[in-house]
């Protein structure tokens, strides 16, 4: 049986309804990493053989770009980055609650900014084209607002669940554990 995607210790901060989305995003991260690696390898091989394929650079940059944005969204849900916990990990009670919400609110606002400004880039990119495919740059820029929407969603999820269930997890001995922050 496969290991669960969400650890039970972190379950109090996550909605089960978003677990399938996280699983899909994790698979997309793997696809992007594999695609980036293989297209880079193929680019090197074709260049060294004297028969470069110019389109491979475009493929490589697309895998890299989407890998970064999808990975950022997943990392937000998993609290793997975009977060400073050194300030809050020693706190308890109302001060910790305030700073946990504040930190996640900043990330939420960054996500919303990515949606707004990313969409403006998408619209602007309709008039610019990638070489040699001549596809509009918009397909590459679309990762920005998509990532922003996911970052905002996952931040909101953590704010709501943290306020409902607390930001720390009590362990069997009654001591609060840092809830993956």
C-alpha positions as CSV (number, residue, x, y, z in Angstrom):
1,X,0.0,0.0,0.0
2,X,1.3,3.5,-0.9
3,X,2.2,5.9,1.8
4,X,-0.5,8.6,2.4
5,X,0.2,11.9,0.7
6,X,-0.8,13.8,3.8
7,X,0.6,12.8,7.2
8,X,-2.0,12.4,9.9
9,X,0.0,14.9,12.0
10,X,-0.6,17.5,9.3
11,X,-4.2,16.6,8.5
12,X,-5.7,19.2,10.8
13,X,-4.4,21.9,8.4
14,X,-5.7,20.4,5.2
15,X,-9.0,19.8,3.5
16,X,-9.4,16.2,2.2
17,X,-11.1,17.6,-0.9
18,X,-7.8,19.1,-2.0
19,X,-5.8,15.9,-1.6
20,X,-6.5,14.8,-5.2
21,X,-5.4,18.2,-6.5
22,X,-2.1,17.9,-4.5
23,X,-1.5,14.4,-5.9
24,X,-2.0,15.6,-9.5
25,X,0.3,18.6,-8.8
26,X,3.0,16.2,-7.4
27,X,2.7,14.1,-10.6
28,X,3.0,17.2,-12.7
29,X,6.1,18.2,-10.8
30,X,7.6,14.8,-11.7
31,X,6.6,15.1,-15.3
32,X,8.2,18.6,-15.5
33,X,11.4,17.4,-13.8
34,X,11.7,14.4,-16.1
35,X,10.8,16.4,-19.2
36,X,13.3,19.1,-18.3
37,X,16.1,16.5,-17.7
38,X,15.4,14.5,-20.8
39,X,15.0,17.5,-23.1
40,X,18.3,19.0,-21.7
41,X,20.1,15.7,-22.3
42,X,18.7,15.4,-25.8
43,X,19.7,19.0,-26.5
44,X,23.3,18.3,-25.5
45,X,23.4,15.0,-27.5
46,X,22.0,16.6,-30.7
47,X,24.3,19.6,-30.4
48,X,27.4,17.4,-29.9
49,X,26.4,15.3,-32.8
50,X,26.3,18.3,-35.0
51,X,22.5,18.2,-35.6
52,X,21.0,20.6,-33.0
53,X,17.3,20.8,-32.6
54,X,16.5,24.4,-31.8
55,X,13.0,23.5,-30.5
56,X,14.5,21.6,-27.6
57,X,15.5,24.8,-25.9
58,X,11.9,26.0,-26.0
59,X,10.7,22.6,-24.7
60,X,13.3,22.7,-21.9
61,X,12.4,26.2,-20.8
62,X,8.7,25.3,-20.8
63,X,9.3,22.3,-18.6
64,X,11.5,24.4,-16.3
65,X,9.0,27.2,-16.0
66,X,6.0,25.0,-15.3
67,X,8.1,22.9,-12.9
68,X,8.9,26.0,-10.9
69,X,5.3,27.3,-10.7
70,X,3.7,23.9,-10.0
71,X,6.4,23.1,-7.5
72,X,5.8,26.4,-5.7
73,X,2.1,25.6,-5.4
74,X,2.7,22.2,-4.0
75,X,5.4,23.5,-1.6
76,X,2.8,26.1,-0.3
77,X,0.3,23.3,0.6
78,X,3.1,21.2,2.2
79,X,4.6,24.1,4.0
80,X,7.9,23.3,2.4
81,X,8.9,26.9,1.6
82,X,7.6,30.4,1.2
83,X,7.3,30.5,5.0
84,X,9.4,31.8,7.9
85,X,8.7,29.7,11.0
86,X,11.7,30.7,13.1
87,X,9.7,33.6,14.5
88,X,6.6,31.6,15.4
89,X,8.0,28.2,16.5
90,X,8.9,29.4,20.0
91,X,5.6,31.3,20.5
92,X,2.3,30.0,22.0
93,X,-1.2,31.4,22.4
94,X,-2.4,34.6,20.8
95,X,1.0,35.8,19.6
96,X,1.6,32.6,17.7
97,X,-1.9,32.6,16.3
98,X,-1.4,36.2,15.1
99,X,1.9,35.6,13.4
100,X,0.8,32.3,11.8
101,X,-2.2,34.1,10.3
102,X,0.0,37.1,9.3
103,X,2.6,34.9,7.6
104,X,0.0,33.0,5.7
105,X,-1.9,36.2,4.8
106,X,1.3,37.6,3.2
107,X,1.6,34.4,1.1
108,X,-2.1,34.7,0.2
109,X,-1.6,38.3,-1.0
110,X,1.5,37.3,-3.0
111,X,-0.7,34.5,-4.6
112,X,-3.4,37.0,-5.5
113,X,-0.8,39.4,-6.9
114,X,0.5,36.6,-9.1
115,X,-3.0,36.0,-10.4
116,X,-3.5,39.7,-11.2
117,X,-0.2,40.6,-12.7
118,X,0.3,37.1,-14.2
119,X,-3.0,37.5,-16.1
120,X,-1.8,40.8,-17.4
121,X,1.4,39.1,-18.7
122,X,-0.8,36.4,-20.3
123,X,-2.8,39.0,-22.2
124,X,0.4,40.9,-23.2
125,X,2.0,37.6,-24.3
126,X,-0.7,37.2,-27.0
127,X,1.3,39.7,-29.1
128,X,4.7,38.0,-28.6
129,X,5.8,34.7,-30.1
130,X,8.4,32.1,-29.2
131,X,10.9,30.9,-31.7
132,X,11.0,28.6,-33.6
133,X,7.4,27.3,-32.8
134,X,5.8,30.8,-33.2
135,X,3.4,30.0,-30.3
136,X,2.3,33.0,-28.3
137,X,4.3,33.6,-25.1
138,X,1.0,33.5,-23.3
139,X,1.2,29.7,-23.0
140,X,4.4,30.1,-21.0
141,X,3.1,33.0,-18.9
142,X,-0.1,31.1,-18.0
143,X,1.8,29.3,-15.3
144,X,2.0,32.5,-13.2
145,X,-1.7,33.1,-12.6
146,X,-2.3,29.4,-12.2
147,X,0.4,29.1,-9.6
148,X,-0.9,32.3,-7.9
149,X,-4.5,30.9,-7.7
150,X,-3.2,27.6,-6.1
151,X,-0.9,29.4,-3.7
152,X,-3.9,31.6,-2.6
153,X,-6.1,28.6,-2.3
154,X,-3.6,26.6,-0.2
155,X,-2.9,29.7,2.0
156,X,-6.6,30.2,2.6
157,X,-6.9,26.5,3.5
158,X,-4.2,26.8,6.1
159,X,-5.6,30.1,7.6
160,X,-9.1,28.6,7.9
161,X,-8.0,25.3,9.3
162,X,-5.4,26.9,11.6
163,X,-8.0,29.2,13.1
164,X,-10.4,26.3,13.5
165,X,-8.0,23.6,14.7
166,X,-5.0,25.4,15.9
167,X,-1.6,25.7,14.3
168,X,0.1,23.2,16.5
169,X,-0.6,19.5,17.0
170,X,-0.8,18.1,20.5
171,X,1.3,14.9,20.8
172,X,0.5,12.0,23.1
173,X,2.4,13.5,26.0
174,X,0.4,16.7,25.8
175,X,3.3,18.7,24.3
176,X,2.5,20.8,21.2
177,X,4.5,19.8,18.2
178,X,5.4,22.3,15.4
179,X,2.7,21.4,12.8
180,X,5.1,21.1,9.9
181,X,5.8,24.8,9.8
